[in-house]
Amino acid sequence: MAQSSTKVRIVGGGLTGVLAALQAHSLGWREIELHERFGELGGPDLPRLDHGLELRVRPRRFGGPGDPVRALLESGGLAFEDAENRAGSISPAPCGDVAVVHDFAGPALRTRQIALSALTGDSLADRLRAYPSDIAQPLTRYLQWRLDAWLDEIHAAAAVELGVDQVFPTGGDVADLALARRACPLHAELYAIPRALCGRLDDTVVGVPAGGFTGLFAGARRALERLGVSIRLNSLVAPGQALANHAPGDALVWTADPAPLFALAGIEPTRRVGRSLATHVFKARYAGPVPFVLRNFTAQGAVCEVHLYESRGQVLLTARCVTEASDADLRREIHRLMSSFGGASLCLGEQMLGTVEPQECYLTMDGARKLTAMRIGLQRRFGAGFIDAGWACAHESERLACIAEGLSQARERPEAVAA
């Protein structure tokens, strides 16, 4: 009978690493190490603080009650507040007009017909080719404006982060669209119907961490310590070191950036694509609902996304921009974009943050192939002890499911690391 597994080592103390530690404990692992290279848990989701206010550079939401990610965090004693999933979008329309849609953060594009072509590949360009040209052309303009990259290079999984995973086709009958969505899985995957038009949306409620994201990760640390998880802060683990310390029966979950693992697997790392984003955070007064996310799909101006949220009773507004703009021009553009979403009540105050940083590392086609090859190579060396942290997954819940499956298999079928 195989010896039961002993230790699970998790590299990366962001949200995925925290979830991996909680999941490992729930599956019966008791010797758990969580390594984070910085002095606090949180990774890219840990916001900067200014006099106690969280300066969030990108929107992050959890699902409503029953969402698996939220449920796992709640099992560790972390609290969430329910809020309405409020969002909006501005999209190009014929004759230079714009289409404004409430309660939907994806593009709304006019088309003469909604029939889709078969998906013939895994790139972002392949995804766009499935749409009729009335939709594919403005989406292509938007994505080139947002990314400044060849869309054939980008994996279709990036559609979720870029907000183009579903499109609302305007100009047709909503009943016909609803019928098409029920009849064809591809229609349901690529098309959406805003709640304002059909009375419902798949995610009508979102979860907001009760103490903000700094409170979430501070609470996660306390919860993990209560469970006996050994949290190693300021711990930069090199791939070679992880391999050297890997004993038979152990499991390794690498939730950090996988780039350092390529060399370990003898694979050239993939290059980063896409332009950097300028991010600005303002204090604000706003009478509308928060949290609120607005996306600009017109491929015009500088601002591609606006996010309003509350921190310690203060409303803050984050604007993400594809190009830098002067303070005056930026404020004018924000007010113009928000004019159809309670913009008359919006008053922008002091700018709290202005930074230019690379966008999220969108998965490329080359990267997807190399991640698969790397996973196969490392699993040959580690056996079931190396666990894919769902790097290619678009949603946190998918990454969690991937980790849970890997941890279960490693616990059931411990294997020795190859010499």
Secondary structure as UniProt FT lines:
FT   STRAND          7..11
FT   HELIX           15..26
FT   TURN            27..28
FT   STRAND          31..35
FT   HELIX           43..45
FT   STRAND          48..50
FT   TURN            51..52
FT   STRAND          53..55
FT   STRAND          62..63
FT   TURN            65..66
FT   HELIX           68..75
FT   TURN            76..77
FT   STRAND          80..84
FT   STRAND          86..92
FT   HELIX           94..96
FT   STRAND          98..102
FT   STRAND          108..110
FT   HELIX           124..129
FT   HELIX           133..147
FT   HELIX           151..153
FT   STRAND          154..155
FT   TURN            156..157
FT   HELIX           158..161
FT   TURN            162..163
FT   STRAND          167..170
FT   HELIX           174..183
FT   HELIX           185..190
FT   HELIX           195..198
FT   TURN            202..203
FT   STRAND          205..209
FT   TURN            210..211
FT   HELIX           212..226
FT   TURN            227..228
FT   STRAND          230..232
FT   TURN            233..234
FT   HELIX           239..244
FT   TURN            248..249
FT   STRAND          251..254
FT   HELIX           259..264
FT   TURN            265..266
FT   STRAND          276..285
FT   STRAND          292..296
FT   STRAND          303..311
FT   TURN            312..313
FT   STRAND          314..321
FT   HELIX           327..338
FT   TURN            339..342
FT   HELIX           343..345
FT   STRAND          347..358
FT   HELIX           365..382
FT   HELIX           383..385
FT   STRAND          386..387
FT   TURN            391..392
FT   HELIX           396..412
//
